Amino acid sequence: MVEYDKGFPKEKRVTWDAVTADQVKDYHSFTVTGHVEGVEKEAQAQVTVEGIIAVEEVSTTTPVGEKPALPESVRTYHSNGKTYAAKVAWDAVDPQLLAQEGEVVISGRVEGTNLPTRLHIRVSANTVKGANVAEQWTGSVLPLAFASDSNDADPVAKVNDKVISFTDAPANRWTNWGRDNAEDSVGILFGDSGILTKRAVDNLHVGFHEDHGVGAPSEYVIEYYVGEQIPTVPSNPNRVKDETDHPFNNPANWKEVSNLSVQEAVTAGKMNHFSFDKVDTYAVRIRMKTPEGKRGSSISEIQVFANKVAAEEKSQVTIRVNGEVLPGVNPSVTDYYIDARDRAYPQVEATASHHGLATVVPSVHEGEPIRVVHKAEDGTILQEYRLHLTSDAEKLQQAAPVAVEAGRRFVKVGQDLALPSTVGVYFKGDTGYERKELTVDWQAIPADALSHEGSFTLEGKVLGYDLTAQLTVRVSEKTGEILSVNRDYNAEDTRAFASETNDLDPNQIDYIDYINDGGYNEYYRWTNWKREPDQTEVFAGLIFKKNGQVTERLVNKVAVDFFADQETGLPTKTVLERYIGPDFRCPR
């Protein structure tokens, strides 16, 4: 489009200079010149070369013998600094590789490209209770509850709506009351995100309801679908028996589960828990005979829980630069400096423990850092590290750690202990010491350590350093003990101190000993009142003593009652500190 000083803009043909292979081999911007037909002025186009510079690998877990759900997408990192989700086409998973414990790695490619990625599958027999795969999905037909027959007022959709009620408030149940059938069945047709799918099933949980007309069945059989025909959604899930050609109505398509057991006697008014040998099936059902003296059976809810392998939530990363481990990598520190004085681009690799993963995102623009994105096995991004290329010798100088703060905790017998995620570490600098809060990995708390009074010490590793942190834990039945009060102002117990006190007024009564005498009379107080106001910072505190000796105390709460009148008042800023220096004697 050509703009003129007079008249309207016009479209003109333009012939652009050729773009060379060298111009598009790197991620950068450049200008292309074009010659406009019939116009002396040249056209210019700004071209930016962009693309995917890194693709993450992903992880999942699955029980032995079960095919996992494959992730639909992975993160891709682009030269423009943005992150996108891209669909992936995965290779097929060999079922034989899932038949035993171990790690299975399959390859995939980002759709529309030749960029590879990998899926790490941890196969384990160590499982925990997973999601209820029987419950309804909002906006989806599957999973679907179905019944051979139903009372019109008590539809089968009630059995997987996540509402369990054994009363009429609400009356949330399926029944076949009044249908006068000697036997009926209720089941679940499985689906994943609305798509019909097989499930590995080894349990069924059924909540039977009872009133004057219905109750728990007198006899029952739990069965799973084994038909060769893939089942379809019944046209009327409340009365499958009316759809005579549906595969659910063929008894040969159902097989009784083996090694069935139940935790307690089957009764109405509670969830009954059945377990059996694992089966891989599209559907499961319970076939029931109407209880004697009743006109039908009744179910409030059916649940089927998947087994899952709990994914690791923690991981530690190791970063290597040109084959050498980068020292001092700690999750509390995100920025590191790499020697670039030889002008060579470094080779950066990263690995993660506990089945975690790390993605190295290269630097493609001058001044940008190399990024390392560290994830736990469960997919949580734990940290993103930035490796800066520099020739500045001062930035490359690694400060050496000299000490780790010892920690203390006080906990009541039987209570849980929350361990600190970081500890204070002191580094030697050119002008003094620098304190950093660094992530620490603590050893496990001894099994019975919190069940009785006493003390114990935990050790922890400061990540990235050959440093050991210590945490002393005191367990006691006593909590809320007041450590400060010294009613008699004696030298044997806790003493108060201050950097300065009102000593200008001959009639003053502002003694420091009043702050811990146990009384709340405002007439007895401490101040640093002065005739001429200033902004001098002052401090007041307590020295803990027992039997005349300065002693260490475990403190987790401090209360301060401030006094105010026309010339004194609340401080504009307060800082609560604890003493961590060398041993000392009480000031005179």
Backbone torsions as a table, in degrees:
resi	resn	phi	psi	omega
1	MET	NA	127.4	-178.2
2	VAL	-110.6	128.2	176.7
3	GLU	-95.0	134.0	178.8
4	TYR	-110.9	158.8	178.5
5	ASP	-73.0	-18.0	175.2
6	LYS	-136.2	145.8	177.5
7	GLY	85.9	-170.5	-174.8
8	PHE	-92.4	156.3	174.0
9	PRO	-63.4	150.7	178.9
10	LYS	-133.2	147.4	174.7
11	GLU	-82.8	132.7	179.2
12	LYS	-129.9	148.1	177.2
13	ARG	-71.8	139.8	-180.0
14	VAL	-127.0	140.7	176.2
15	THR	-112.2	115.8	-175.1
16	TRP	-89.9	147.4	172.3
17	ASP	-63.1	150.5	-179.4
18	ALA	-66.3	140.3	174.6
19	VAL	-93.8	123.8	-175.8
20	THR	-86.0	161.8	177.9
21	ALA	-63.1	-35.2	179.7
22	ASP	-63.9	-31.7	-178.0
23	GLN	-70.1	-24.0	-176.0
24	VAL	-112.8	11.9	-178.6
25	LYS	-83.0	-16.4	179.7
26	ASP	-121.8	159.6	176.3
27	TYR	-83.4	106.0	179.9
28	HIS	-165.3	-176.7	177.1
29	SER	-117.7	145.5	176.8
30	PHE	-150.0	166.6	-176.8
31	THR	-109.8	135.6	175.9
32	VAL	-111.9	134.6	-179.3
33	THR	-98.7	140.6	178.7
34	GLY	-127.2	148.9	-179.7
35	HIS	-106.2	120.1	-173.5
36	VAL	-91.3	132.1	-178.2
37	GLU	-61.7	123.7	175.7
38	GLY	76.3	10.8	-178.5
39	VAL	-130.8	136.6	-179.5
40	GLU	-74.7	-35.3	-177.8
41	LYS	-69.1	147.2	179.3
42	GLU	-92.6	150.1	173.6
43	ALA	-94.0	152.6	177.5
44	GLN	-132.7	141.3	177.1
45	ALA	-128.1	131.8	177.3
46	GLN	-89.9	120.4	-177.9
47	VAL	-111.4	128.0	176.1
48	THR	-114.8	123.2	178.2
49	VAL	-87.4	116.6	-178.9
50	GLU	-128.9	162.2	177.1
51	GLY	176.6	179.6	178.4
52	ILE	-80.5	126.3	-178.8
53	ILE	-107.7	-13.3	177.3
54	ALA	-159.2	145.5	176.6
55	VAL	-125.5	128.5	-179.5
56	GLU	-72.7	153.6	165.9
57	GLU	-96.5	155.9	-174.4
58	VAL	-128.6	166.1	-177.0
59	SER	-137.4	156.6	175.0
60	THR	-154.5	173.0	179.1
61	THR	-131.3	157.8	177.9
62	THR	-157.4	147.0	173.7
63	PRO	-66.9	156.8	178.0
64	VAL	-56.2	131.5	176.3
65	GLY	85.3	-2.1	-178.1
66	GLU	-112.3	134.6	177.8
67	LYS	-78.3	127.0	-178.8
68	PRO	-79.1	160.7	171.2
69	ALA	-76.1	125.2	-178.0
70	LEU	-84.4	135.5	-179.8
71	PRO	-62.9	140.1	-178.9
72	GLU	-77.3	-25.9	-174.5
73	SER	-145.3	164.4	174.9
74	VAL	-133.8	164.1	175.9
75	ARG	-79.8	137.0	172.1
76	THR	-120.0	139.0	-178.3
77	TYR	-106.5	128.3	-171.7
78	HIS	-107.8	158.7	-178.2
79	SER	-64.3	-19.7	178.7
80	ASN	-84.2	5.4	177.2
81	GLY	89.3	-2.6	-177.7
82	LYS	-95.4	160.8	178.8
83	THR	-119.6	134.6	-179.3
84	TYR	-128.6	161.9	172.1
85	ALA	-100.0	128.8	-177.7
86	ALA	-124.7	139.2	178.5
87	LYS	-68.3	150.5	-176.7
88	VAL	-128.2	139.8	171.1
89	ALA	-102.4	115.1	-175.6
90	TRP	-95.3	149.7	170.0
91	ASP	-67.2	160.3	178.8
92	ALA	-67.6	148.0	178.2
93	VAL	-95.9	124.4	178.5
94	ASP	-74.3	116.2	-178.2
95	PRO	-57.9	-29.0	-179.4
96	GLN	-65.2	-30.1	178.9
97	LEU	-71.0	-19.2	-179.1
98	LEU	-93.4	1.5	-174.8
99	ALA	-83.2	-6.1	179.4
100	GLN	-144.7	161.2	-178.1
101	GLU	-67.0	148.9	178.7
102	GLY	148.4	-168.5	178.0
103	GLU	-114.0	131.2	177.4
104	VAL	-113.9	130.0	179.6
105	VAL	-116.5	124.3	176.6
106	ILE	-119.0	152.2	-177.3
107	SER	-96.5	155.7	176.3
108	GLY	-149.8	166.9	177.0
109	ARG	-132.5	140.5	176.6
110	VAL	-64.5	127.3	-176.5
111	GLU	-58.2	136.6	179.6
112	GLY	84.2	1.7	-179.7
113	THR	-139.7	177.3	171.2
114	ASN	-106.1	16.5	-176.8
115	LEU	-75.9	125.9	-176.7
116	PRO	-88.4	158.2	169.3
117	THR	-150.0	175.6	-179.0
118	ARG	-139.8	150.4	175.5
119	LEU	-114.8	123.2	178.7
120	HIS	-98.7	116.7	-178.0
121	ILE	-109.5	117.6	174.7
122	ARG	-93.8	118.4	-178.6
123	VAL	-100.5	125.0	-174.5
124	SER	-144.4	149.3	174.3
125	ALA	-90.2	-6.4	-179.8
126	ASN	-87.3	97.2	-172.8
127	THR	-115.2	161.2	174.5
128	VAL	-130.3	168.6	179.8
129	LYS	-67.2	128.6	-178.9
130	GLY	-104.4	-149.7	-175.9
131	ALA	-77.6	157.4	174.2
132	ASN	-78.7	106.4	-175.4
133	VAL	-87.0	4.6	178.0
134	ALA	-94.6	-20.0	-171.1
135	GLU	-72.8	152.8	-178.3
136	GLN	-64.0	148.8	171.9
137	TRP	-107.4	129.8	179.3
138	THR	-59.8	128.4	178.4
139	GLY	80.0	10.0	-178.6
140	SER	-134.7	146.7	178.5
141	VAL	-74.6	-37.4	-176.3
142	LEU	-103.0	145.3	-5.0
143	PRO	-61.6	149.7	-174.6
144	LEU	-124.6	131.9	170.6
145	ALA	-87.1	138.7	179.7
146	PHE	-138.5	156.1	179.8
147	ALA	-142.2	149.0	176.7
148	SER	-65.8	-33.6	178.6
149	ASP	-157.7	156.6	-176.9
150	SER	-151.2	152.7	167.0
151	ASN	-76.2	135.4	-175.2
152	ASP	-57.1	-30.3	-177.3
153	ALA	-83.2	-12.1	-176.2
154	ASP	-128.0	74.1	-173.7
155	PRO	-68.4	155.6	-176.0
156	VAL	-70.6	-20.1	178.1
157	ALA	-60.3	-16.5	179.6
158	LYS	-70.4	-19.6	-171.8
159	VAL	-81.8	-10.5	176.2
160	ASN	-133.8	36.7	-179.9
161	ASP	-99.6	9.5	177.8
162	LYS	70.7	13.4	177.2
163	VAL	-110.9	116.8	179.1
164	ILE	-108.5	118.0	-179.8
165	SER	-144.4	128.3	178.9
166	PHE	-108.6	16.3	178.2
167	THR	-129.0	-171.9	176.8
168	ASP	-90.8	8.0	-179.2
169	ALA	-128.4	83.9	-2.4
170	PRO	-89.4	163.8	175.5
171	ALA	-85.2	79.8	-172.3
172	ASN	-113.3	92.1	-176.2
173	ARG	-164.0	162.8	167.3
174	TRP	-98.7	142.0	170.0
175	THR	-142.0	161.1	168.8
176	ASN	-115.3	29.8	-178.6
177	TRP	-56.8	134.6	175.3
178	GLY	78.4	-1.4	179.6
179	ARG	-84.0	-14.2	173.9
180	ASP	56.8	41.1	174.5
181	ASN	-99.0	137.8	177.6
182	ALA	-69.5	-26.8	-176.2
183	GLU	-148.6	142.5	174.1
184	ASP	-146.1	166.7	179.9
185	SER	-134.1	150.1	176.1
186	VAL	-133.5	136.8	-177.9
187	GLY	-151.7	-176.0	-179.5
188	ILE	-127.7	127.2	171.3
189	LEU	-96.6	119.7	-169.1
190	PHE	-82.1	151.9	174.8
191	GLY	-154.5	153.8	176.8
192	ASP	-122.5	115.7	-176.2
193	SER	55.3	36.5	176.8
194	GLY	86.2	0.2	-178.8
195	ILE	-106.0	128.6	178.6
196	LEU	-55.6	129.1	-177.5
197	THR	-153.7	154.5	174.4
198	LYS	-78.5	152.3	176.0
199	ARG	-128.5	144.9	171.2
200	ALA	-83.9	115.9	-170.0
201	VAL	-124.9	132.4	173.9
202	ASP	-138.0	17.6	-178.6
203	ASN	-155.0	156.9	174.7
204	LEU	-149.1	132.4	-179.2
205	HIS	-121.9	121.2	-173.0
206	VAL	-126.9	127.0	176.4
207	GLY	-103.9	103.6	179.6
208	PHE	-83.2	144.7	178.8
209	HIS	-114.0	148.1	-179.8
210	GLU	-137.3	137.6	168.1
211	ASP	-144.8	-160.1	-174.3
212	HIS	-65.7	-22.0	-174.4
213	GLY	-111.6	-17.7	-176.5
214	VAL	-136.4	167.1	179.3
215	GLY	-171.6	-168.6	176.5
216	ALA	-72.2	147.4	-175.8
217	PRO	-66.5	152.9	176.1
218	SER	-77.7	-31.6	175.4
219	GLU	-141.3	153.9	-179.5
220	TYR	-153.1	157.7	174.7
221	VAL	-139.1	133.5	176.4
222	ILE	-102.4	128.1	-173.9
223	GLU	-131.9	159.1	175.5
224	TYR	-128.6	154.0	-174.2
225	TYR	-77.4	129.0	-179.2
226	VAL	-126.3	6.7	-176.7
227	GLY	-63.4	149.2	177.6
228	GLU	-71.8	-29.2	179.4
229	GLN	-76.8	130.3	176.7
230	ILE	-69.8	123.3	-174.9
231	PRO	-69.9	152.3	175.9
232	THR	-111.0	167.2	177.5
233	VAL	-69.9	124.6	179.1
234	PRO	-60.9	146.8	179.3
235	SER	-65.2	-32.4	176.4
236	ASN	-134.7	94.5	-177.3
237	PRO	-59.7	-19.8	-179.8
238	ASN	-78.0	-22.7	-177.7
239	ARG	-141.2	69.3	-179.3
240	VAL	-63.3	-29.0	-176.9
241	LYS	-63.2	-22.3	179.6
242	ASP	-75.9	-18.3	178.7
243	GLU	-94.8	81.0	-166.1
244	THR	-59.2	-29.8	-177.4
245	ASP	-91.5	5.8	178.6
246	HIS	-73.5	137.8	-177.2
247	PRO	-60.2	-21.5	177.6
248	PHE	-65.7	-20.4	-177.9
249	ASN	-89.2	0.4	177.2
250	ASN	-96.5	112.2	-177.7
251	PRO	-58.2	-27.1	-179.2
252	ALA	-68.2	-17.1	-179.7
253	ASN	-85.2	2.1	-178.5
254	TRP	-122.5	143.8	179.2
255	LYS	-134.1	137.4	-179.9
256	GLU	-70.3	139.6	178.3
257	VAL	-68.1	157.0	-179.8
258	SER	-107.5	154.2	179.8
259	ASN	54.7	46.6	178.3
260	LEU	-70.6	135.2	174.7
261	SER	-140.9	155.3	179.2
262	VAL	-132.5	141.0	-173.8
263	GLN	-64.8	-42.3	-178.7
264	GLU	-138.9	171.4	177.9
265	ALA	-58.2	138.7	-177.9
266	VAL	-71.3	121.5	179.4
267	THR	-141.8	163.6	175.7
268	ALA	-83.7	159.9	176.2
269	GLY	91.1	8.0	177.7
270	LYS	-157.6	166.9	174.0
271	MET	-80.4	127.2	178.4
272	ASN	-100.4	130.4	-170.1
273	HIS	-107.9	113.1	179.3
274	PHE	-107.3	141.1	173.8
275	SER	-132.1	154.4	-176.1
276	PHE	-161.9	175.4	178.6
277	ASP	-62.6	141.6	-176.3
278	LYS	-63.3	137.2	176.3
279	VAL	-130.3	154.4	177.4
280	ASP	-111.5	111.7	-167.8
281	THR	-151.5	159.8	174.6
282	TYR	-82.0	-25.5	-173.4
283	ALA	-153.6	154.0	174.6
284	VAL	-136.3	148.5	-179.9
285	ARG	-146.9	161.8	171.7
286	ILE	-117.4	122.4	-179.7
287	ARG	-99.9	128.5	-167.8
288	MET	-131.2	146.1	170.5
289	LYS	-98.7	140.8	-179.1
290	THR	-61.6	131.8	-179.8
291	PRO	-64.8	148.9	179.8
292	GLU	-62.0	140.6	179.2
293	GLY	78.3	1.4	179.9
294	LYS	-118.4	165.7	179.0
295	ARG	-106.6	14.2	177.4
296	GLY	168.6	175.1	175.1
297	SER	-104.6	165.7	-177.2
298	SER	-149.2	134.6	178.5
299	ILE	-130.8	130.3	175.2
300	SER	-87.4	-40.3	-176.0
301	GLU	-154.8	145.5	171.2
302	ILE	-122.5	134.4	178.1
303	GLN	-129.5	144.5	172.4
304	VAL	-134.5	120.2	-176.2
305	PHE	-103.7	130.1	174.9
306	ALA	-73.9	152.1	170.3
307	ASN	-91.4	144.5	178.1
308	LYS	-140.6	156.5	173.3
309	VAL	-96.8	119.5	-177.7
310	ALA	-64.6	123.8	179.3
311	ALA	-76.0	145.4	178.3
312	GLU	-65.5	139.7	179.5
313	GLU	-103.9	-11.9	-178.2
314	LYS	-118.6	155.8	178.8
315	SER	-166.4	154.8	174.9
316	GLN	-122.5	141.6	-175.4
317	VAL	-106.1	144.7	172.1
318	THR	-121.3	124.0	-179.0
319	ILE	-110.4	130.4	177.8
320	ARG	-116.2	134.3	177.0
321	VAL	-116.8	116.6	-175.9
322	ASN	52.7	40.0	176.1
323	GLY	86.8	-11.9	-178.5
324	GLU	-101.3	138.3	179.9
325	VAL	-65.8	129.6	176.3
326	LEU	-73.3	117.5	-176.1
327	PRO	-75.0	154.8	171.7
328	GLY	73.3	19.9	179.6
329	VAL	-75.4	118.8	-176.9
330	ASN	-139.2	136.6	-177.0
331	PRO	-57.2	-19.7	179.6
332	SER	-82.3	-8.3	179.4
333	VAL	-122.0	125.1	-174.0
334	THR	-103.6	-22.0	-173.3
335	ASP	-112.0	132.2	-179.7
336	TYR	-135.2	160.1	-176.0
337	TYR	-121.2	135.7	-178.1
338	ILE	-117.2	137.0	-178.3
339	ASP	-66.6	118.1	178.7
340	ALA	-119.2	24.1	-176.5
341	ARG	-70.0	-22.0	177.4
342	ASP	-88.6	2.2	176.0
343	ARG	67.4	5.9	-179.9
344	ALA	-89.9	137.2	179.5
345	TYR	-73.6	126.7	-174.2
346	PRO	-75.6	152.9	172.5
347	GLN	-91.2	116.4	-177.2
348	VAL	-112.8	128.4	176.3
349	GLU	-128.6	152.7	-179.9
350	ALA	-144.2	137.4	174.8
351	THR	-128.1	159.4	-176.8
352	ALA	-133.6	144.9	179.1
353	SER	-85.4	173.5	174.8
354	HIS	53.2	40.9	175.5
355	HIS	65.1	18.0	175.0
356	GLY	-77.5	175.4	-179.1
357	LEU	-136.8	153.8	177.4
358	ALA	-136.1	135.4	178.9
359	THR	-112.5	126.9	176.8
360	VAL	-95.3	119.9	179.0
361	VAL	-104.8	109.9	-174.0
362	PRO	-68.8	161.3	174.8
363	SER	-89.7	126.4	-178.7
364	VAL	-116.9	-4.2	178.0
365	HIS	-127.3	144.0	-178.4
366	GLU	-60.0	133.7	179.7
367	GLY	90.6	-12.5	178.5
368	GLU	-83.3	144.8	178.2
369	PRO	-82.2	159.0	165.9
370	ILE	-79.1	132.7	-177.7
371	ARG	-108.3	143.8	174.1
372	VAL	-124.1	113.2	-178.3
373	VAL	-98.9	117.1	-174.9
374	HIS	-104.5	125.1	-179.2
375	LYS	-122.0	148.2	169.9
376	ALA	-80.5	168.8	-179.2
377	GLU	-61.1	-30.5	-179.2
378	ASP	-78.1	3.4	176.7
379	GLY	95.0	-7.9	-179.8
380	THR	-69.8	129.5	174.1
381	ILE	-75.9	115.2	-176.7
382	LEU	-83.8	-37.4	-179.8
383	GLN	-168.1	154.8	171.0
384	GLU	-120.9	119.2	-179.2
385	TYR	-97.6	144.8	179.6
386	ARG	-118.7	120.6	-179.1
387	LEU	-105.4	111.7	-175.7
388	HIS	-94.6	131.4	175.4
389	LEU	-84.6	126.8	-176.4
390	THR	-149.4	153.7	172.7
391	SER	-111.2	8.4	179.8
392	ASP	-78.7	109.5	-176.2
393	ALA	-61.4	-32.5	-178.7
394	GLU	-66.2	-39.8	179.2
395	LYS	-70.6	-28.2	-178.4
396	LEU	-78.9	-15.0	-178.7
397	GLN	-70.1	121.2	-177.7
398	GLN	-90.2	116.8	176.4
399	ALA	-69.3	140.9	-177.0
400	ALA	-94.1	131.8	176.2
401	PRO	-71.9	141.6	-177.6
402	VAL	-118.2	-22.3	-177.2
403	ALA	-160.3	152.6	176.1
404	VAL	-119.5	131.6	178.0
405	GLU	-65.7	135.3	173.7
406	ALA	-81.4	135.9	-178.8
407	GLY	-106.1	159.9	178.4
408	ARG	-139.9	146.1	176.7
409	ARG	-139.2	147.7	175.5
410	PHE	-121.6	130.6	-177.5
411	VAL	-142.5	146.4	178.4
412	LYS	-79.9	147.5	179.4
413	VAL	-53.5	129.4	177.3
414	GLY	90.0	-11.1	179.7
415	GLN	-86.2	155.6	175.9
416	ASP	-73.5	151.1	179.0
417	LEU	-109.9	119.2	176.7
418	ALA	-90.4	114.7	-177.7
419	LEU	-83.4	141.0	178.0
420	PRO	-67.1	141.1	-179.2
421	SER	-82.1	-17.9	-179.6
422	THR	-133.7	161.7	173.1
423	VAL	-132.9	159.1	177.4
424	GLY	-82.6	128.5	178.3
425	VAL	-123.6	134.3	-177.8
426	TYR	-102.6	133.1	179.8
427	PHE	-115.9	144.4	178.0
428	LYS	-83.9	121.6	178.2
429	GLY	-112.9	-177.5	-179.1
430	ASP	-69.1	-32.9	-175.4
431	THR	-113.2	5.7	-179.2
432	GLY	155.1	-150.7	-178.2
433	TYR	-109.5	140.6	176.7
434	GLU	-115.3	132.6	-179.0
435	ARG	-102.9	131.4	176.9
436	LYS	-126.6	142.7	172.6
437	GLU	-88.5	114.3	-176.6
438	LEU	-118.1	146.8	-178.5
439	THR	-67.8	140.0	-178.5
440	VAL	-128.5	144.5	177.4
441	ASP	-109.5	108.0	-174.8
442	TRP	-84.3	150.6	171.8
443	GLN	-70.2	163.6	-178.2
444	ALA	-66.9	145.6	175.7
445	ILE	-71.8	129.7	178.3
446	PRO	-52.9	143.8	-169.8
447	ALA	-53.8	-44.9	-174.5
448	ASP	-106.5	12.8	-172.6
449	ALA	-65.7	-27.4	-176.9
450	LEU	-97.7	5.3	-176.0
451	SER	-94.4	-4.3	-179.0
452	HIS	-151.2	163.8	-179.7
453	GLU	-69.2	150.0	178.5
454	GLY	148.1	-171.9	179.1
455	SER	-133.1	150.4	174.0
456	PHE	-151.1	162.0	-177.6
457	THR	-121.5	129.7	174.8
458	LEU	-101.6	146.6	173.8
459	GLU	-111.8	148.6	179.3
460	GLY	-140.2	152.1	178.1
461	LYS	-97.2	126.2	173.7
462	VAL	-75.6	114.9	-172.8
463	LEU	-62.0	132.9	178.8
464	GLY	90.9	-5.8	-176.9
465	TYR	-137.4	156.9	174.8
466	ASP	-88.1	62.8	-176.9
467	LEU	-127.7	142.5	178.1
468	THR	-115.5	125.9	175.6
469	ALA	-96.6	154.1	178.5
470	GLN	-128.5	140.1	178.1
471	LEU	-130.8	115.6	178.4
472	THR	-91.7	127.8	-176.2
473	VAL	-117.4	127.6	175.5
474	ARG	-108.4	128.1	-179.9
475	VAL	-111.4	126.0	-174.8
476	SER	-147.5	152.3	172.2
477	GLU	-77.6	-21.0	-176.7
478	LYS	-87.9	125.1	173.5
479	THR	-135.4	155.0	178.5
480	GLY	78.2	14.0	178.5
481	GLU	-68.7	130.9	179.7
482	ILE	-85.4	122.1	-174.5
483	LEU	-101.2	-7.5	-167.9
484	SER	-94.9	-28.1	-165.9
485	VAL	-68.5	132.2	172.6
486	ASN	-136.7	84.3	-173.1
487	ARG	-66.2	-29.1	-174.6
488	ASP	-97.4	4.1	-179.9
489	TYR	55.5	33.5	-176.2
490	ASN	-86.1	166.7	-176.7
491	ALA	-85.7	-3.7	-175.9
492	GLU	-86.9	-28.1	-173.6
493	ASP	-108.5	-175.0	-175.6
494	THR	-51.8	132.0	-178.7
495	ARG	-113.9	145.6	176.3
496	ALA	-92.2	153.9	177.1
497	PHE	-147.6	159.0	178.4
498	ALA	-148.7	153.3	177.6
499	SER	-69.4	-31.2	174.8
500	GLU	-161.1	160.2	-176.6
501	THR	-141.0	154.8	176.0
502	ASN	-59.5	106.1	176.5
503	ASP	-128.5	17.8	179.8
504	LEU	-90.3	-30.6	-178.1
505	ASP	-89.5	117.8	-177.9
506	PRO	-62.3	-21.4	-179.7
507	ASN	-98.2	10.9	-175.1
508	GLN	-67.2	151.9	176.9
509	ILE	-131.4	29.0	-173.7
510	ASP	-94.2	76.3	-177.5
511	TYR	-90.7	141.5	179.4
512	ILE	-65.3	-29.7	-178.8
513	ASP	-62.4	-18.7	-178.6
514	TYR	-69.6	-20.5	-173.0
515	ILE	-73.5	-11.5	177.2
516	ASN	-136.1	36.0	178.5
517	ASP	-91.2	2.7	177.4
518	GLY	83.1	-2.4	-179.0
519	GLY	-105.0	156.1	-178.8
520	TYR	-119.9	28.9	177.2
521	ASN	-80.9	119.9	-176.0
522	GLU	-66.2	-14.4	178.2
523	TYR	-69.8	-27.5	179.3
524	TYR	-107.7	103.2	-173.8
525	ARG	-151.1	171.2	171.4
526	TRP	-111.0	140.3	170.7
527	THR	-141.3	166.0	169.8
528	ASN	-117.5	37.2	-177.1
529	TRP	-53.8	140.4	177.0
530	LYS	-135.1	153.2	179.5
531	ARG	-66.1	-39.3	178.9
532	GLU	-108.0	115.3	-177.8
533	PRO	-60.5	142.0	171.0
534	ASP	-145.0	177.2	-176.5
535	GLN	-106.9	26.0	-179.1
536	THR	-61.0	134.4	176.8
537	GLU	-81.0	135.7	178.7
538	VAL	-128.5	165.8	174.8
539	PHE	-138.5	153.1	173.9
540	ALA	-139.5	147.1	-176.9
541	GLY	-163.4	-168.2	-177.7
542	LEU	-131.2	139.0	172.9
543	ILE	-108.2	117.8	-177.0
544	PHE	-77.2	131.1	179.8
545	LYS	-134.6	151.6	174.5
546	LYS	-145.0	123.5	-177.0
547	ASN	55.2	38.0	175.2
548	GLY	84.8	-6.2	-177.1
549	GLN	-108.1	138.2	173.9
550	VAL	-63.1	130.3	-175.2
551	THR	-137.2	155.0	179.3
552	GLU	-85.8	139.9	179.6
553	ARG	-128.1	150.2	173.3
554	LEU	-92.8	117.6	-173.7
555	VAL	-123.9	132.7	175.4
556	ASN	-130.4	7.6	177.2
557	LYS	-155.5	135.4	177.0
558	VAL	-129.7	132.5	177.4
559	ALA	-119.8	135.5	-179.2
560	VAL	-127.2	129.1	177.1
561	ASP	-106.1	102.7	-177.7
562	PHE	-80.7	150.0	178.8
563	PHE	-112.5	143.8	178.2
564	ALA	-141.9	139.6	169.2
565	ASP	-141.6	-156.3	-174.5
566	GLN	-70.6	-16.4	-176.2
567	GLU	-126.9	-0.9	173.9
568	THR	-133.9	160.9	-178.3
569	GLY	-171.8	-165.3	-179.6
570	LEU	-66.5	142.4	175.6
571	PRO	-68.0	153.6	177.9
572	THR	-78.8	-20.5	179.4
573	LYS	-150.8	139.4	176.6
574	THR	-130.9	144.6	174.4
575	VAL	-131.6	127.1	178.4
576	LEU	-97.8	121.9	-175.2
577	GLU	-125.6	157.5	173.5
578	ARG	-121.2	148.9	-177.8
579	TYR	-81.5	130.7	179.1
580	ILE	-129.0	12.2	-176.0
581	GLY	-83.3	-166.2	-178.6
582	PRO	-71.7	170.7	177.6
583	ASP	-59.8	153.5	-176.5
584	PHE	-151.0	166.7	171.8
585	ARG	-104.7	156.0	178.7
586	CYS	-62.7	135.9	174.5
587	PRO	-61.0	147.6	178.4
588	ARG	-69.0	NA	NA
